[in-house]
Amino acid sequence: MKKGRIKVMQGNEACVEAALLAGCRFFAGYPITPASEILEGMARRLPLVDGFCLQAEDEIAALVSVVGASWGGAKAMTATSGPGFCLMMEAVGLAASVEAPCVIVNVQRGGPASGQSTSTAQGDLYQARYGSNGDYSLITLCPSTAQEMFDHTIRAFNLAERFRIPVIILSDEVVAHIREKVFIPEPDGLEIAERKKPAVPMEKFVPFQAGEDDVPPMPAFNTGYKIPVISQAKSLNGNRGNAREAEAFIRRICRKVDARIAEFADVRTYGDEKAQTAFVSFGSVSRAARSAVDMGRERGLPLRSVEVKTIWPFPDDLLEKKLEGAKRIVVAEMNLGMLRNEVQRVLRDPEIEIELFSKIGGLYPLPQEFLRFLEEKR
């Protein structure tokens, strides 16, 4: 059993605690509900570990600063909500293009635009994957509890360093502000990844030449290596590439993630794994789905909850495996069907009924509503 301590904290506070343990030493952000506690926590804690916290003039500057800090050699993070996430989209593409490992926390609230600043929602699902222009791949994690927020934050940093990509944590207001017990392991009980460094001297180093894993080594600016860092599609030496070089570059930055989904995909099942009726959800809605499964069990209803923890790249194969034997699938989410669309794309069996239980407007779905939905739609 791992050594550690248990502390009651909000999901946003758990994010701060985990980021520091993962080695984050630079944070830039702009105050926005319901993510502000992350900025506040990092502002208090980072100076105590020789880190740096920047309250930027806006979310654009925040993420661009994070990209620069990453290239400077620091593990770096930002946090925002929907409106700020919109402003960050160009810099998300920048981070993917210059292959700067970083973590972006989006604590979702109601939208579009300013929407509902103090209410919960899950409307940023597609934005997390397709918000910036062009072809690129990144990883998006979806916690449902304060403990998962802690665990996913450490995992996000590890994945970012390993793949040299921006990793998004798609939280929401419920996860951000709920207070729960969180187990915090001792630092020596954590597995912390570091980015791959060059193994050859500068005169032999080719900046964007990768090995079999498609991830090139990454020197920091202060280590004597001279590297062009540009936002354009590039050649192996980092300069602007021709058509052939641009194609090779774009294919590589997508392949390094997409070809290795099996290594990090995470879909979990709660309840009766053989039940023919299954709820599919992500984020905080999974909490209500689990409770609905428990309530159904008390009534003699065999149910299972299938919870998607890595939402992008979408875990097609693993989700299909977790839903084997299900004849009725209810996709529950706080938007108008974004996850449902992905489930329908994966499960193209006409004998499987896929329904949408959607709740928007800022109110969280109750477990009783899940069971009522099953009865009314029967």
C-alpha positions as CSV (number, residue, x, y, z in Angstrom):
1,M,0.0,0.0,0.0
2,K,1.3,3.4,-0.9
3,K,2.3,5.8,1.9
4,G,0.6,9.2,1.9
5,R,-2.1,11.3,3.6
6,I,-5.7,12.0,3.1
7,K,-7.0,15.5,2.9
8,V,-10.5,16.9,2.2
9,M,-10.2,19.4,-0.7
10,Q,-12.0,20.8,-3.8
11,G,-11.2,19.4,-7.2
12,N,-9.4,22.7,-8.1
13,E,-7.3,22.4,-5.0
14,A,-6.5,18.8,-5.8
15,C,-5.3,20.0,-9.2
16,V,-2.9,22.4,-7.6
17,E,-1.5,19.8,-5.2
18,A,-1.0,17.3,-8.0
19,A,0.6,19.8,-10.4
20,L,3.3,20.7,-7.8
21,L,4.0,17.1,-7.1
22,A,4.3,16.4,-10.9
23,G,7.0,19.1,-11.0
24,C,5.1,22.1,-12.4
25,R,7.1,25.2,-11.8
26,F,5.4,27.7,-14.1
27,F,1.8,28.7,-14.2
28,A,0.1,31.5,-16.2
29,G,-3.5,32.2,-16.2
30,Y,-6.3,34.8,-16.0
31,P,-9.1,34.8,-13.3
32,I,-12.3,33.1,-14.5
33,T,-15.1,31.3,-12.8
34,P,-15.1,28.3,-12.1
35,A,-11.3,27.8,-12.5
36,S,-10.0,30.7,-10.5
37,E,-9.0,28.6,-7.4
38,I,-6.3,27.0,-9.5
39,L,-4.7,30.3,-10.3
40,E,-5.1,31.4,-6.7
41,G,-3.5,28.2,-5.4
42,M,-0.6,28.3,-7.8
43,A,0.0,32.0,-6.9
44,R,0.3,31.0,-3.2
45,R,2.3,27.8,-3.6
46,L,4.7,28.2,-6.6
47,P,6.9,30.8,-5.0
48,L,7.5,28.4,-2.1
49,V,9.1,25.9,-4.4
50,D,11.1,28.4,-6.6
51,G,8.4,28.4,-9.2
52,F,6.8,31.3,-11.0
53,C,3.1,32.2,-11.3
54,L,2.0,34.9,-13.8
55,Q,-1.4,36.5,-13.9
56,A,-1.5,37.4,-17.6
57,E,-3.4,40.2,-19.3
58,D,-5.6,37.6,-21.0
59,E,-5.9,33.9,-21.8
60,I,-4.0,34.3,-25.1
61,A,-0.9,35.6,-23.3
62,A,-1.3,33.0,-20.6
63,L,-1.0,30.0,-22.9
64,V,1.6,31.5,-25.1
65,S,3.7,32.2,-21.9
66,V,3.2,28.5,-20.9
67,V,4.5,27.4,-24.3
68,G,7.6,29.7,-23.9
69,A,8.2,28.4,-20.4
70,S,8.0,24.8,-21.6
71,W,10.7,25.5,-24.2
72,G,12.7,27.1,-21.4
73,G,12.8,23.8,-19.7
74,A,9.9,24.1,-17.2
75,K,6.9,21.9,-16.7
76,A,4.1,24.4,-17.3
77,M,0.3,24.7,-16.9
78,T,-2.6,27.0,-17.4
79,A,-6.3,26.8,-16.3
80,T,-9.4,28.5,-17.6
81,S,-13.1,28.0,-18.5
82,G,-15.0,28.1,-21.7
83,P,-14.7,31.8,-22.8
84,G,-11.0,31.8,-21.9
85,F,-10.5,28.4,-23.7
86,C,-11.9,30.1,-26.8
87,L,-9.1,32.7,-26.7
88,M,-6.5,30.0,-26.2
89,M,-7.3,28.1,-29.4
90,E,-4.5,29.6,-31.6
91,A,-2.0,28.9,-28.9
92,V,-3.2,25.3,-28.6
93,G,-2.2,24.8,-32.2
94,L,1.1,26.6,-31.5
95,A,1.9,24.2,-28.7
96,A,1.1,21.2,-30.9
97,S,3.2,22.6,-33.8
98,V,6.3,23.5,-31.7
99,E,5.8,20.3,-29.7
100,A,5.8,22.0,-26.3
101,P,4.7,19.7,-23.5
102,C,2.1,21.5,-21.3
103,V,-1.1,21.0,-19.4
104,I,-4.3,23.0,-20.1
105,V,-7.2,22.7,-17.5
106,N,-10.6,23.7,-18.8
107,V,-13.2,23.8,-16.0
108,Q,-16.3,23.8,-18.1
109,R,-19.3,26.1,-17.5
110,G,-22.4,26.9,-19.4
111,G,-22.1,28.4,-22.9
112,P,-22.0,29.6,-25.5
113,A,-20.1,32.9,-25.0
114,S,-20.3,34.1,-21.4
115,G,-23.1,31.5,-20.8
116,Q,-23.6,30.6,-17.2
117,S,-20.5,31.5,-15.3
118,T,-21.4,29.7,-12.0
119,S,-23.1,26.7,-13.5
120,T,-21.9,23.3,-14.7
121,A,-21.9,22.0,-18.3
122,Q,-20.0,19.8,-20.7
123,G,-20.3,21.7,-23.9
124,D,-16.6,22.1,-24.7
125,L,-16.0,18.5,-25.8
126,Y,-15.5,19.1,-29.5
127,Q,-13.6,22.3,-28.8
128,A,-11.0,20.4,-26.9
129,R,-10.3,18.3,-29.9
130,Y,-11.0,20.5,-32.9
131,G,-10.7,24.0,-31.6
132,S,-7.5,25.0,-33.4
133,N,-6.8,25.0,-37.1
134,G,-5.2,22.2,-39.1
135,D,-4.3,18.6,-38.3
136,Y,-2.8,17.8,-35.0
137,S,-3.5,15.4,-32.1
138,L,-3.5,15.8,-28.4
139,I,-4.8,13.9,-25.4
140,T,-7.8,15.0,-23.3
141,L,-8.6,13.5,-19.8
142,C,-12.0,13.8,-18.1
143,P,-12.0,13.5,-14.2
144,S,-15.3,12.8,-12.3
145,T,-14.1,13.2,-8.7
146,A,-11.6,15.3,-6.8
147,Q,-9.4,12.2,-6.5
148,E,-9.5,11.7,-10.2
149,M,-8.6,15.4,-10.7
150,F,-5.5,14.8,-8.6
151,D,-4.6,11.6,-10.4
152,H,-5.4,12.9,-13.9
153,T,-3.3,16.1,-13.3
154,I,-0.2,14.0,-12.6
155,R,-1.0,11.8,-15.5
156,A,-1.5,14.8,-17.8
157,F,2.0,16.1,-17.0
158,N,3.5,12.6,-17.6
159,L,1.7,12.3,-21.0
160,A,2.6,15.8,-22.0
161,E,6.3,15.1,-21.3
162,R,6.3,11.7,-22.9
163,F,4.6,12.7,-26.1
164,R,5.6,16.4,-26.3
165,I,2.1,17.6,-26.7
166,P,-0.5,19.8,-24.9
167,V,-2.7,17.7,-22.7
168,I,-6.1,19.0,-21.8
169,I,-7.9,18.2,-18.6
170,L,-11.6,18.6,-19.3
171,S,-13.1,19.3,-15.9
172,D,-16.4,21.0,-15.0
173,E,-17.8,23.1,-12.2
174,V,-19.0,20.1,-10.2
175,V,-15.6,18.4,-10.1
176,A,-14.0,21.8,-9.5
177,H,-15.9,22.7,-6.4
178,I,-17.0,19.5,-4.8
179,R,-15.1,18.7,-1.5
180,E,-14.0,15.1,-1.1
181,K,-11.3,13.0,0.5
182,V,-8.2,12.9,-1.7
183,F,-5.3,10.5,-1.1
184,I,-2.0,12.3,-1.7
185,P,0.9,9.8,-2.0
186,E,4.4,10.5,-0.7
187,P,6.5,12.0,-3.6
188,D,8.7,8.9,-3.7
189,G,5.6,6.8,-4.4
190,L,4.7,8.7,-7.6
191,E,5.9,7.9,-11.1
192,I,6.9,11.2,-12.7
193,A,7.9,11.3,-16.3
194,E,10.5,13.7,-17.8
195,R,10.9,14.8,-21.4
196,K,13.5,13.1,-23.5
197,K,16.7,15.0,-23.8
198,P,19.3,15.0,-26.7
199,A,21.9,12.2,-26.5
200,V,24.2,13.8,-29.1
201,P,26.2,17.2,-29.1
202,M,24.8,20.2,-30.8
203,E,26.8,19.8,-34.0
204,K,25.2,16.4,-34.6
205,F,21.7,17.3,-33.3
206,V,18.8,17.4,-35.7
207,P,16.0,19.3,-33.8
208,F,12.9,17.6,-35.1
209,Q,14.2,14.2,-36.1
210,A,12.4,11.5,-34.1
211,G,13.0,7.8,-33.5
212,E,10.5,5.0,-33.6
213,D,8.2,6.7,-31.1
214,D,7.9,9.8,-33.4
215,V,8.8,12.0,-30.4
216,P,12.1,14.0,-30.9
217,P,14.3,14.8,-28.0
218,M,13.8,18.3,-26.5
219,P,16.6,20.5,-25.3
220,A,15.9,23.6,-23.2
221,F,17.0,27.0,-24.5
222,N,19.6,27.4,-21.8
223,T,21.6,24.2,-22.6
224,G,23.6,25.5,-25.6
225,Y,21.5,23.9,-28.4
226,K,20.4,26.3,-31.2
227,I,17.0,25.5,-32.5
228,P,14.5,27.4,-34.6
229,V,11.1,27.3,-32.9
230,I,8.5,28.4,-35.5
231,S,4.8,27.8,-35.7
232,Q,4.9,26.7,-39.3
233,A,5.1,23.2,-40.7
234,K,8.8,22.5,-40.6
235,S,11.7,20.5,-41.9
236,L,13.8,18.3,-39.6
237,N,16.1,21.1,-38.8
238,G,13.3,23.3,-37.6
239,N,13.1,25.7,-40.6
240,R,10.0,26.2,-42.8
241,G,9.5,23.0,-44.8
242,N,8.6,22.4,-48.4
243,A,5.5,20.4,-49.3
244,R,7.1,17.0,-48.8
245,E,8.6,18.1,-45.5
246,A,5.4,19.7,-44.3
247,E,3.4,16.6,-45.0
248,A,5.9,14.4,-43.1
249,F,5.9,16.8,-40.1
250,I,2.1,16.9,-39.9
251,R,1.7,13.1,-40.2
252,R,4.3,12.6,-37.5
253,I,2.8,14.9,-34.9
254,C,-0.6,13.2,-35.4
255,R,0.9,9.6,-35.6
256,K,2.9,9.9,-32.4
257,V,-0.4,10.1,-30.5
258,D,-3.0,8.3,-32.7
259,A,-0.9,5.2,-33.3
260,R,-0.4,4.7,-29.6
261,I,-4.0,5.1,-28.2
262,A,-3.9,1.6,-26.6
263,E,-1.0,2.8,-24.4
264,F,-3.1,5.4,-22.6
265,A,-6.8,4.8,-23.3
266,D,-8.9,4.7,-20.2
267,V,-12.5,3.5,-20.1
268,R,-13.9,2.1,-16.9
269,T,-17.0,0.0,-16.0
270,Y,-19.0,0.3,-12.8
271,G,-21.8,-2.2,-11.9
272,D,-22.8,-5.4,-13.7
273,E,-20.4,-5.8,-16.6
274,K,-22.8,-8.1,-18.3
275,A,-25.9,-5.9,-17.9
276,Q,-27.8,-5.3,-21.2
277,T,-28.5,-1.7,-20.3
278,A,-25.6,0.6,-20.0
279,F,-25.0,4.2,-19.3
280,V,-22.1,5.9,-21.1
281,S,-20.8,9.2,-19.7
282,F,-17.8,11.3,-19.0
283,G,-16.7,13.8,-16.3
284,S,-19.0,14.6,-13.4
285,V,-22.0,13.0,-15.0
286,S,-20.4,9.6,-14.3
287,R,-21.0,10.3,-10.6
288,A,-24.8,10.3,-11.1
289,A,-24.6,7.3,-13.4
290,R,-22.8,5.3,-10.7
291,S,-25.5,6.2,-8.2
292,A,-28.2,5.3,-10.7
293,V,-26.6,1.9,-11.1
294,D,-26.6,1.4,-7.3
295,M,-30.3,2.5,-7.1
296,G,-31.2,0.2,-10.0
297,R,-29.5,-2.8,-8.2
298,E,-31.7,-2.2,-5.2
299,R,-34.7,-2.4,-7.5
300,G,-33.5,-5.6,-9.2
301,L,-32.4,-3.8,-12.4
302,P,-29.1,-5.0,-13.8
303,L,-27.2,-1.9,-15.0
304,R,-23.7,-0.8,-15.8
305,S,-22.0,2.5,-16.1
306,V,-19.3,2.9,-18.7
307,E,-17.1,6.0,-18.0
308,V,-14.8,7.5,-20.6
309,K,-11.7,8.9,-18.9
310,T,-9.6,9.6,-22.0
311,I,-12.0,11.3,-24.4
312,W,-9.5,12.3,-27.1
313,P,-8.3,10.6,-29.1
314,F,-11.6,8.8,-28.8
315,P,-11.0,5.2,-27.5
316,D,-13.0,3.4,-30.1
317,D,-11.7,-0.1,-29.5
318,L,-11.8,0.0,-25.7
319,L,-15.2,1.5,-25.6
320,E,-16.6,-1.1,-28.0
321,K,-15.1,-3.8,-25.7
322,K,-16.6,-2.3,-22.6
323,L,-20.0,-2.2,-24.2
324,E,-20.0,-5.8,-25.4
325,G,-23.4,-7.5,-24.8
326,A,-25.3,-4.2,-24.2
327,K,-28.5,-4.0,-26.1
328,R,-29.7,-0.6,-24.8
329,I,-27.2,2.2,-24.4
330,V,-28.1,5.6,-22.8
331,V,-25.5,8.3,-23.3
332,A,-25.8,10.8,-20.5
333,E,-24.1,14.2,-20.8
334,M,-24.6,17.9,-20.1
335,N,-24.7,19.0,-23.8
336,L,-26.9,18.2,-26.7
337,G,-25.2,14.9,-27.8
338,M,-21.5,15.3,-28.5
339,L,-20.5,12.1,-26.8
340,R,-23.6,10.3,-28.2
341,N,-22.3,11.2,-31.7
342,E,-19.0,9.4,-31.0
343,V,-20.7,6.4,-29.5
344,Q,-22.9,6.1,-32.6
345,R,-19.9,6.4,-34.8
346,V,-18.2,3.5,-33.0
347,L,-21.2,1.2,-32.6
348,R,-22.8,0.9,-36.0
349,D,-24.9,-2.1,-35.0
350,P,-28.6,-1.6,-35.9
351,E,-29.7,-4.0,-33.2
352,I,-28.2,-1.7,-30.5
353,E,-30.4,1.1,-29.3
354,I,-28.4,4.3,-28.5
355,E,-30.4,7.0,-26.7
356,L,-29.5,10.4,-25.4
357,F,-30.2,11.6,-21.9
358,S,-29.2,15.3,-22.2
359,K,-29.4,17.9,-19.5
360,I,-28.4,21.5,-20.1
361,G,-29.2,24.8,-18.5
362,G,-26.8,24.5,-15.6
363,L,-28.6,21.9,-13.5
364,Y,-26.8,18.7,-12.7
365,P,-28.6,15.4,-13.6
366,L,-29.9,13.4,-10.6
367,P,-29.6,9.6,-10.4
368,Q,-33.4,9.4,-10.1
369,E,-33.7,11.1,-13.5
370,F,-31.5,8.3,-15.1
371,L,-34.0,5.7,-13.8
372,R,-37.0,7.7,-14.8
373,F,-35.5,8.1,-18.3
374,L,-35.3,4.3,-18.6
375,E,-38.9,3.9,-17.6
376,E,-40.4,6.6,-19.7
377,K,-38.5,5.6,-22.8
378,R,-39.2,1.9,-22.5
